[in-house]
Structures are given as structure tokens and as C-alpha cells.
Amino acid sequence: MDVEEWVECILNDPQAIKALKALGVAASAVALYKLAGYALRELVLVPTLTVLKDVEDLHKPRKGGKIPGRVVICGGSVGGLLAAAVCADHFDSVLVVEAEAWANEHGSEVPEKREYRTTSDGYQAAIPPRTRIMQYYVANFLQPPVYMALSRLFPNLSEQLDHFDLAPTLAVMRLKFRYGGIYSEDPYTDMSVKEGVPLTFNISREATETLIRRSVKHSRPNVTVKTGTVTGFTRKGDRLGGVTVRTEAGEREEHGDFIIDATGPTQLAFSKALNGAGFPVSPDLRVEYNPNMKYTTGVWTLPDHVRANWPVPGGYEIGVILAMTPDVEVESRAFYLVTMERNQMLLTTGGWNAPKAAHSMAEARAYVQSLDGHQHLPDWAWTLFDFLEEHEAECTPFYSEAKVGPLNYIQWQQAQDLPPNFVAIGDAIMKLNPVYGQGITKTCIDITTLDAVLRRIPSKLPLPNISKLFFEREAPRVAGLWDGTRANDYGWNTTIPAKGEDLSYGAFMRKWGRDCIFLGREDPSIHAIWWSVNMMVAPGTDLFSPKIVVKMMRKRWFGW
């Protein structure tokens, strides 16, 4: 039967016609379902839960001219500096008040030399010039939204990277993720591609902050930095009128039309400043738990010949070398080995339940050998450990300790009667577990959200209720970070849960995420979704897409 006869046969068969109609209806339904799902994701979920749309507007000219007012930012670390860059695009002038004089006077360049001390345990530790920053010399984990934000905020970013010799640190985002020791391939592996792929900087906190400070200094002439400590807010009618600043010359007031708390873990606005200005803040806004964890990072400087003989497939490159993340059900300790700027290598040991950390390569090898999943490591990993021990003395490692205390989330979006010209950003909203490396990315989410809010208000004073607009827009974008990391931390019985909770909180989310990792080992497309959500280039709802739900249920019910 040829094609024409086959078609004629179908057209003359009532049952076949009926089946074709049913098939057409089903196909239309599927198409509409997919279209509706696409529309929901792109038009609702992505704009609500991520900054992927808003980030495109950073540093674009403001319609209607700048707002004729002054912004005062309390704190001049990463959050304060990025907030200053955004506000400088929207207001006539910006004042940043930073307590540490060194940061204001010398923080735009990386010091050539470091100072060291010998600890009571006999190992070397560096003395950072930024005394208020935990683990100043340790690597930042910067998810792709950081590069998205910085590359738009600072059009001259490439020049600044060249100034600090940081251009080689810009690379495709790669986790080299080993959960329970088992490797999962990254979705993007071609390191030569720099367009149309998620990018990151493989740099330390020192380099990150210095890069941002210099970029602000050379691109925002309407930003002024003052050395001093903000001790409180002042009130003017129904809003804030400014801040009080303690300096070496005494205390004085600084007028501000818009006040931003970027004081980090100090959380000045919540702890005392708003109450002191007559804006009561309920202590119940802050949710707090303690993961009871600590970790140690050894910082090595690798000589030329060590890098030239690097015994890893592909040779020496900047970025993650090994990343062993513990399976929450069987292990509580982690191990990370990364390289970054200035020929530095970082070796991190530690985890939950305060494990003993390593302060030598021999101790590090023994530590890794005791980890669940170490048997899955490739042979080159053990060769690398031997190689590093051989060259340890000439790499002059020093060690940085970190004890992670209570973590908290101030749910500002639930506050009543906040002053309309106030916002908080960064750790002044949410202090996340630093082991997950989300802090600076979360700050970039905050300042990108602030930019979007400021673009939607008129260029005049007094300001509308920016506080309400900002916190309501920001909350759904960062809540997943808090819920996800807290759920994971609750997987270890040494974690002290938040008031009114127990360690069963988040058990479903924790298990779902773990099952997604296992499914991703069999299906790279599922791993790519999990990867994109964790790198904050996709909304968290993607982990509950029909594709994943169906495969998850099939796996649980039928085992395949």
C-alpha cells in the first residue's frame, strides 16, 4: 500500500477519523500545557524568584534624571560598596560610612606583603588588615549572578581585572561536585568559552573586596567615603533624617534622605538603631539557629615549578580541583581544594560537629582517607597529595580558622511601620552559613533588587515607601537560600534549631534535594537543572518540574 492509498483508507474509516481527532485534541492539550508552563516560568517565576531579568538594567541611564537627594550607607564592605554603586546611579550623592580606616585609606590596592603570627598550636596564621572580616584571605565562592551584576555595574571591569592581574581568574562556572565522593560532571566544561555561559571569578575575599572598592572609586565620582562608626539613626517626621557617626574628632550627625544598613552581622538597624530613632522593631522578626560547625583553610603559595609540574590531568588551572561535599545521611565533614589569584591554593577541612581540622598535608591526607566516599577519588588525587607534601615547606602555608556561630534571618518584609526611606542589605538581612559560599551572591541579589525598585519611583523627594517595595520584592528571591541551607544544616544532630522548631524541619526539602543529586548521576539533564538552581541561574521551582517529579516518583515506586 502506497502513501496515497494509506491516507485514503484512513479518511474512509470512521474509527480512524475519531482516533485522529482524539489524538489532535491530546496534542493540543499537551502543547497548551507546555505553553502555559513556559509562560508561568518566564513571566512569573523567573522575575519573582530570581534577578535574571532585573540584572539586565543595572547601570542603565535613569529615566527622569537623578533623585535630588543624599544616600547614607552604614558600612563600607562588599555590601555597602555595591549599594553605593547602585545608589550613585539614582541619587545626586552617596556617603559611605566605614569604621575601618585602613579600608578607606588603603583598601583599593592589595598589599604586597602580609603579616603573620605563630599560633599556640605552632602553625602560621596571617594577620588580616580587615579585622572585622572573617577569613579575609579565603576563597569566595561566587555564583554567576555576581559576574552578571559586576560586569554591568562597572563597564570598566576588564580594566580593573587587568590592574590586579585577575583576568585569568574569570572562567566558566564549575563545581567539580563530589557528593559522598562520587563525581557529577558540570553542565559546562569548555573552559575556553567566555560568551553565553555562566561565569565566575576564582578569587579570594581580599581580591573581591579590593576589586569592588577600586571599581566604585574609579566609576562613581558622586560617592564619598568617611571613616567612622554609625552609632544610631535620627528621625525626621515619619521617616529617618540621617545617622549619628562617631569619629576620632567626636560624634556628629550626617543628613540622609535614604538610609541603608550594610553593617553585616552587626545588624545595626535591627539591634538598636531603629528602636533608638522611635521605630520599634519586634525581636520576633529574627529567626536564628546554630549549625555548630567550624573549618580550617590552609593558604599555600605555589612556586612556578610546582605549577609547571602539577600532577592533575590537563595541568595547572585556576578554580576548583577537588570538592568533597558530605552526604548528610552518612558524613558530617567536607574537603575542598581550590586554586585562585596570586598563585594561591586553598585547602579546607572541617564541617559539622566541630571535627578536628588539618594543619599539614600529612594530616590532610589522613583526613581525606577517613571521609566517607574517599574510595571514589581518582588516582591523581592521591598523587597530588603526595606531590603537595613533597613541596609543602616551600609553599609556606598559613592557616585561617573559622567557627560558624548562630545564623539568622531578619524577616523585614513582615515588619510593621518601618520608616519608608530605609532598607537593609546583605548580612543585615540574612546571615547564611559561609560554607555554602552564598553571601556575596545574596548581596548581589539585594542590590539588583534595590536598583529595580529605584527605577520604578519618581525622581523627587520625599521618597515613596521604598522599604515596603524593596523588602517585599527581595524576600521571595532570598527565602530559598535560607530555607535550603537551614534544611541541610538540620540534617546533623549537633545543629541547634531555631526557636519553636526541631531538626525534622525541612526534612522533605533535604531528601528531595538529595534524591535530585542521585537522579542526576543517571540523567545529566536533571543534574543540569539541580546545578542551575544551586548556581542561582534558575528558580528553585525548577526542581519540582513535571519532568523531575515523574522521574522521582517512578524511581521511588518502581526502582527505575
Summary of the structure (lengths in Angstrom):
residues: 560
radius of gyration: 26.1
end to end distance: 40.3
largest distance: 99.4
contacts: 1806
relative contact order: 0.14
helix: 43%
strand: 22%
